[in-house]
Amino acid sequence: MSSFRWSLILGGGDGCRCAGAGEEQAAHHKQAKSDGENHLVSFILRSRSCTGSSATRASRRGWRILDRRYSLNYHHTAYRVELPMRAHCRDLYSHLVDTMVWADQLVWKRLARNETVYPQAEYIVYDARDGEPGTIEPHVDNNSAVSMIVLLSDPSEFSGGTNYFDGDGACPGSRPLDLQRGDAVLFRGEKLMHWISSVTGGVRVILQIELCRV
């Protein structure tokens, strides 16, 4: 990946502070608030190589996840893709994981407490074209020290599908976050309750990566 651009936005009760990283640094103020423990970190991830195309190719070599139905109410299709991503788009995979580690070092400093973490990547499709909305209920990501969600679809391709996160003292209630294609959000997956509004039309596709303790 020769030319990524992103910006990191941290917000809290004392206002916002911005920091950038990458070959093309650019601060881009987006909505992101913090409660000290459960920061939301928003950044822009765009490349001359198409993140969505790489992830789609990896999904064809991944395997479908079927064990969620016993513990989570949802309507989507998910594929595990970390192995095909490492094999077929290693630069992209490494860049995403490195960004997660970088954000943790800057914000949470949690990964250093673990001798080993295991990246788990999922290609998730919310397809509402059959008339059934794409959904996932409020949940946390078990054992995920850091979670990342990257929107691969253009927002014009679906209706609904806004990301929501639990509020904090500075921002009571739920916090919505609308992503554009190529935008990503990072957060403490095992701590911060999150969900999406129903996808009521079209197809919404995301790449989700979790740095898991086990």
Contacts in CASP RR format, 6 or more apart in sequence:
PFRMAT RR
TARGET T0000
AUTHOR 0000-0000-0000
METHOD contacts of the structure
MODEL  1
MSSFRWSLILGGGDGCRCAGAGEEQAAHHKQAKSDGENHLVSFILRSRSC
TGSSATRASRRGWRILDRRYSLNYHHTAYRVELPMRAHCRDLYSHLVDTM
VWADQLVWKRLARNETVYPQAEYIVYDARDGEPGTIEPHVDNNSAVSMIV
LLSDPSEFSGGTNYFDGDGACPGSRPLDLQRGDAVLFRGEKLMHWISSVT
GGVRVILQIELCRV
1 47 0 8 1.000
1 49 0 8 1.000
1 91 0 8 1.000
1 92 0 8 1.000
1 95 0 8 1.000
2 23 0 8 1.000
2 47 0 8 1.000
2 48 0 8 1.000
2 49 0 8 1.000
3 23 0 8 1.000
3 24 0 8 1.000
3 47 0 8 1.000
3 48 0 8 1.000
4 22 0 8 1.000
4 23 0 8 1.000
4 24 0 8 1.000
4 45 0 8 1.000
4 46 0 8 1.000
4 47 0 8 1.000
4 95 0 8 1.000
5 22 0 8 1.000
5 23 0 8 1.000
5 24 0 8 1.000
5 25 0 8 1.000
5 26 0 8 1.000
5 44 0 8 1.000
5 45 0 8 1.000
5 46 0 8 1.000
5 47 0 8 1.000
6 20 0 8 1.000
6 21 0 8 1.000
6 22 0 8 1.000
6 43 0 8 1.000
6 44 0 8 1.000
6 45 0 8 1.000
6 46 0 8 1.000
6 99 0 8 1.000
6 184 0 8 1.000
7 18 0 8 1.000
7 19 0 8 1.000
7 20 0 8 1.000
7 25 0 8 1.000
7 26 0 8 1.000
7 27 0 8 1.000
7 28 0 8 1.000
7 43 0 8 1.000
7 44 0 8 1.000
8 18 0 8 1.000
8 19 0 8 1.000
8 20 0 8 1.000
8 21 0 8 1.000
8 41 0 8 1.000
8 42 0 8 1.000
8 43 0 8 1.000
8 103 0 8 1.000
8 106 0 8 1.000
9 16 0 8 1.000
9 18 0 8 1.000
9 27 0 8 1.000
9 28 0 8 1.000
9 29 0 8 1.000
9 30 0 8 1.000
9 32 0 8 1.000
9 41 0 8 1.000
9 42 0 8 1.000
9 43 0 8 1.000
10 16 0 8 1.000
10 17 0 8 1.000
10 18 0 8 1.000
10 19 0 8 1.000
10 32 0 8 1.000
10 34 0 8 1.000
10 39 0 8 1.000
10 41 0 8 1.000
10 107 0 8 1.000
11 17 0 8 1.000
11 32 0 8 1.000
11 33 0 8 1.000
11 34 0 8 1.000
11 39 0 8 1.000
12 33 0 8 1.000
12 34 0 8 1.000
12 35 0 8 1.000
12 36 0 8 1.000
12 170 0 8 1.000
13 33 0 8 1.000
13 34 0 8 1.000
13 170 0 8 1.000
16 29 0 8 1.000
16 32 0 8 1.000
18 27 0 8 1.000
18 29 0 8 1.000
19 27 0 8 1.000
19 106 0 8 1.000
20 26 0 8 1.000
20 27 0 8 1.000
21 99 0 8 1.000
21 102 0 8 1.000
26 44 0 8 1.000
28 43 0 8 1.000
28 44 0 8 1.000
30 42 0 8 1.000
30 177 0 8 1.000
30 183 0 8 1.000
31 42 0 8 1.000
31 175 0 8 1.000
31 176 0 8 1.000
31 177 0 8 1.000
32 39 0 8 1.000
32 40 0 8 1.000
32 41 0 8 1.000
32 42 0 8 1.000
32 177 0 8 1.000
32 185 0 8 1.000
33 40 0 8 1.000
33 167 0 8 1.000
33 168 0 8 1.000
33 170 0 8 1.000
33 171 0 8 1.000
33 175 0 8 1.000
34 40 0 8 1.000
34 168 0 8 1.000
34 170 0 8 1.000
35 167 0 8 1.000
35 168 0 8 1.000
35 169 0 8 1.000
35 170 0 8 1.000
36 168 0 8 1.000
37 188 0 8 1.000
37 191 0 8 1.000
38 165 0 8 1.000
38 166 0 8 1.000
38 168 0 8 1.000
38 187 0 8 1.000
38 188 0 8 1.000
38 191 0 8 1.000
38 192 0 8 1.000
39 107 0 8 1.000
39 108 0 8 1.000
39 187 0 8 1.000
39 188 0 8 1.000
40 165 0 8 1.000
40 175 0 8 1.000
40 177 0 8 1.000
40 185 0 8 1.000
40 186 0 8 1.000
40 187 0 8 1.000
40 192 0 8 1.000
41 103 0 8 1.000
41 107 0 8 1.000
41 185 0 8 1.000
41 186 0 8 1.000
41 187 0 8 1.000
42 177 0 8 1.000
42 183 0 8 1.000
42 184 0 8 1.000
42 185 0 8 1.000
42 186 0 8 1.000
43 99 0 8 1.000
43 103 0 8 1.000
43 183 0 8 1.000
43 184 0 8 1.000
43 185 0 8 1.000
43 186 0 8 1.000
44 182 0 8 1.000
44 183 0 8 1.000
44 184 0 8 1.000
45 51 0 8 1.000
45 96 0 8 1.000
45 99 0 8 1.000
45 150 0 8 1.000
45 182 0 8 1.000
45 183 0 8 1.000
45 184 0 8 1.000
46 182 0 8 1.000
47 92 0 8 1.000
49 92 0 8 1.000
51 92 0 8 1.000
51 150 0 8 1.000
51 152 0 8 1.000
51 182 0 8 1.000
51 207 0 8 1.000
52 152 0 8 1.000
52 182 0 8 1.000
52 205 0 8 1.000
52 207 0 8 1.000
54 85 0 8 1.000
54 88 0 8 1.000
54 89 0 8 1.000
54 92 0 8 1.000
55 81 0 8 1.000
55 85 0 8 1.000
55 89 0 8 1.000
55 92 0 8 1.000
55 123 0 8 1.000
55 150 0 8 1.000
55 152 0 8 1.000
55 207 0 8 1.000
56 123 0 8 1.000
56 152 0 8 1.000
56 205 0 8 1.000
57 84 0 8 1.000
57 88 0 8 1.000
57 89 0 8 1.000
58 81 0 8 1.000
58 84 0 8 1.000
58 85 0 8 1.000
58 88 0 8 1.000
58 89 0 8 1.000
58 121 0 8 1.000
58 123 0 8 1.000
59 79 0 8 1.000
59 81 0 8 1.000
59 84 0 8 1.000
59 123 0 8 1.000
60 84 0 8 1.000
61 81 0 8 1.000
61 83 0 8 1.000
61 84 0 8 1.000
61 87 0 8 1.000
61 88 0 8 1.000
62 79 0 8 1.000
62 80 0 8 1.000
62 81 0 8 1.000
62 83 0 8 1.000
62 84 0 8 1.000
62 123 0 8 1.000
63 79 0 8 1.000
63 80 0 8 1.000
64 77 0 8 1.000
64 78 0 8 1.000
64 79 0 8 1.000
65 78 0 8 1.000
65 79 0 8 1.000
65 80 0 8 1.000
65 122 0 8 1.000
68 74 0 8 1.000
68 78 0 8 1.000
72 136 0 8 1.000
72 137 0 8 1.000
72 139 0 8 1.000
73 135 0 8 1.000
73 136 0 8 1.000
73 137 0 8 1.000
74 134 0 8 1.000
74 135 0 8 1.000
74 136 0 8 1.000
74 137 0 8 1.000
75 126 0 8 1.000
75 132 0 8 1.000
75 133 0 8 1.000
75 134 0 8 1.000
75 135 0 8 1.000
75 136 0 8 1.000
76 124 0 8 1.000
76 125 0 8 1.000
76 126 0 8 1.000
76 127 0 8 1.000
76 134 0 8 1.000
76 135 0 8 1.000
76 136 0 8 1.000
77 124 0 8 1.000
77 125 0 8 1.000
77 127 0 8 1.000
78 122 0 8 1.000
78 123 0 8 1.000
78 124 0 8 1.000
78 125 0 8 1.000
79 122 0 8 1.000
79 123 0 8 1.000
79 124 0 8 1.000
80 120 0 8 1.000
80 121 0 8 1.000
80 122 0 8 1.000
81 121 0 8 1.000
81 122 0 8 1.000
81 123 0 8 1.000
81 207 0 8 1.000
82 93 0 8 1.000
82 119 0 8 1.000
82 120 0 8 1.000
82 121 0 8 1.000
82 209 0 8 1.000
85 92 0 8 1.000
85 93 0 8 1.000
85 121 0 8 1.000
86 93 0 8 1.000
93 119 0 8 1.000
93 121 0 8 1.000
96 148 0 8 1.000
96 150 0 8 1.000
96 207 0 8 1.000
96 209 0 8 1.000
97 119 0 8 1.000
97 209 0 8 1.000
97 211 0 8 1.000
99 148 0 8 1.000
99 186 0 8 1.000
100 146 0 8 1.000
100 148 0 8 1.000
100 186 0 8 1.000
100 209 0 8 1.000
100 211 0 8 1.000
101 111 0 8 1.000
101 146 0 8 1.000
101 211 0 8 1.000
103 146 0 8 1.000
103 186 0 8 1.000
104 110 0 8 1.000
104 111 0 8 1.000
104 145 0 8 1.000
104 146 0 8 1.000
104 211 0 8 1.000
105 111 0 8 1.000
105 112 0 8 1.000
108 145 0 8 1.000
108 146 0 8 1.000
108 188 0 8 1.000
110 145 0 8 1.000
110 146 0 8 1.000
110 188 0 8 1.000
111 117 0 8 1.000
111 145 0 8 1.000
111 146 0 8 1.000
111 211 0 8 1.000
114 145 0 8 1.000
114 213 0 8 1.000
117 145 0 8 1.000
117 211 0 8 1.000
117 212 0 8 1.000
117 213 0 8 1.000
118 211 0 8 1.000
118 212 0 8 1.000
118 213 0 8 1.000
118 214 0 8 1.000
119 209 0 8 1.000
119 210 0 8 1.000
119 211 0 8 1.000
119 212 0 8 1.000
120 144 0 8 1.000
120 209 0 8 1.000
120 210 0 8 1.000
120 212 0 8 1.000
121 207 0 8 1.000
121 208 0 8 1.000
121 209 0 8 1.000
122 207 0 8 1.000
122 208 0 8 1.000
122 209 0 8 1.000
123 205 0 8 1.000
123 206 0 8 1.000
123 207 0 8 1.000
124 205 0 8 1.000
124 206 0 8 1.000
124 207 0 8 1.000
124 208 0 8 1.000
125 203 0 8 1.000
125 204 0 8 1.000
125 205 0 8 1.000
126 134 0 8 1.000
126 135 0 8 1.000
126 158 0 8 1.000
126 161 0 8 1.000
126 196 0 8 1.000
126 199 0 8 1.000
126 203 0 8 1.000
126 204 0 8 1.000
126 205 0 8 1.000
127 134 0 8 1.000
127 199 0 8 1.000
127 202 0 8 1.000
127 203 0 8 1.000
128 134 0 8 1.000
128 158 0 8 1.000
128 159 0 8 1.000
128 198 0 8 1.000
128 199 0 8 1.000
128 200 0 8 1.000
128 201 0 8 1.000
128 202 0 8 1.000
128 203 0 8 1.000
129 201 0 8 1.000
129 202 0 8 1.000
129 203 0 8 1.000
131 201 0 8 1.000
133 198 0 8 1.000
133 199 0 8 1.000
133 200 0 8 1.000
133 201 0 8 1.000
134 198 0 8 1.000
134 199 0 8 1.000
134 200 0 8 1.000
134 204 0 8 1.000
135 196 0 8 1.000
135 198 0 8 1.000
135 199 0 8 1.000
136 195 0 8 1.000
136 196 0 8 1.000
137 195 0 8 1.000
138 164 0 8 1.000
138 166 0 8 1.000
138 193 0 8 1.000
138 194 0 8 1.000
138 195 0 8 1.000
139 193 0 8 1.000
139 194 0 8 1.000
139 195 0 8 1.000
140 189 0 8 1.000
140 190 0 8 1.000
140 191 0 8 1.000
140 192 0 8 1.000
140 193 0 8 1.000
140 194 0 8 1.000
141 147 0 8 1.000
141 189 0 8 1.000
141 190 0 8 1.000
141 210 0 8 1.000
142 190 0 8 1.000
142 212 0 8 1.000
143 190 0 8 1.000
143 212 0 8 1.000
143 213 0 8 1.000
143 214 0 8 1.000
144 188 0 8 1.000
144 189 0 8 1.000
144 190 0 8 1.000
144 210 0 8 1.000
144 211 0 8 1.000
144 212 0 8 1.000
144 213 0 8 1.000
145 188 0 8 1.000
145 189 0 8 1.000
145 190 0 8 1.000
145 211 0 8 1.000
145 212 0 8 1.000
145 213 0 8 1.000
146 186 0 8 1.000
146 187 0 8 1.000
146 188 0 8 1.000
146 189 0 8 1.000
146 210 0 8 1.000
146 211 0 8 1.000
147 186 0 8 1.000
147 187 0 8 1.000
147 188 0 8 1.000
147 189 0 8 1.000
147 208 0 8 1.000
147 209 0 8 1.000
147 210 0 8 1.000
147 211 0 8 1.000
148 184 0 8 1.000
148 185 0 8 1.000
148 186 0 8 1.000
148 207 0 8 1.000
148 208 0 8 1.000
148 209 0 8 1.000
148 210 0 8 1.000
149 163 0 8 1.000
149 179 0 8 1.000
149 184 0 8 1.000
149 185 0 8 1.000
149 206 0 8 1.000
149 207 0 8 1.000
149 208 0 8 1.000
150 182 0 8 1.000
150 183 0 8 1.000
150 184 0 8 1.000
150 206 0 8 1.000
150 207 0 8 1.000
150 208 0 8 1.000
150 209 0 8 1.000
151 179 0 8 1.000
151 180 0 8 1.000
151 181 0 8 1.000
151 182 0 8 1.000
151 183 0 8 1.000
151 184 0 8 1.000
151 204 0 8 1.000
151 205 0 8 1.000
151 206 0 8 1.000
152 181 0 8 1.000
152 182 0 8 1.000
152 205 0 8 1.000
152 206 0 8 1.000
152 207 0 8 1.000
153 181 0 8 1.000
153 203 0 8 1.000
153 204 0 8 1.000
153 205 0 8 1.000
153 206 0 8 1.000
154 180 0 8 1.000
154 181 0 8 1.000
155 178 0 8 1.000
155 179 0 8 1.000
155 180 0 8 1.000
155 181 0 8 1.000
157 202 0 8 1.000
157 203 0 8 1.000
157 204 0 8 1.000
158 199 0 8 1.000
158 201 0 8 1.000
158 202 0 8 1.000
158 203 0 8 1.000
158 204 0 8 1.000
159 199 0 8 1.000
159 200 0 8 1.000
159 201 0 8 1.000
159 202 0 8 1.000
160 196 0 8 1.000
160 197 0 8 1.000
160 198 0 8 1.000
160 199 0 8 1.000
160 200 0 8 1.000
160 201 0 8 1.000
160 204 0 8 1.000
161 196 0 8 1.000
161 197 0 8 1.000
161 198 0 8 1.000
161 199 0 8 1.000
161 204 0 8 1.000
162 176 0 8 1.000
162 177 0 8 1.000
162 178 0 8 1.000
162 196 0 8 1.000
162 197 0 8 1.000
163 176 0 8 1.000
163 177 0 8 1.000
163 178 0 8 1.000
163 179 0 8 1.000
163 185 0 8 1.000
163 194 0 8 1.000
163 195 0 8 1.000
163 196 0 8 1.000
164 174 0 8 1.000
164 175 0 8 1.000
164 176 0 8 1.000
164 177 0 8 1.000
164 194 0 8 1.000
164 195 0 8 1.000
164 196 0 8 1.000
164 197 0 8 1.000
165 174 0 8 1.000
165 175 0 8 1.000
165 177 0 8 1.000
165 187 0 8 1.000
165 192 0 8 1.000
165 193 0 8 1.000
165 194 0 8 1.000
166 173 0 8 1.000
166 174 0 8 1.000
166 175 0 8 1.000
166 192 0 8 1.000
166 193 0 8 1.000
166 194 0 8 1.000
167 173 0 8 1.000
167 174 0 8 1.000
167 175 0 8 1.000
176 197 0 8 1.000
177 185 0 8 1.000
179 185 0 8 1.000
187 194 0 8 1.000
189 210 0 8 1.000
190 213 0 8 1.000
196 204 0 8 1.000
END
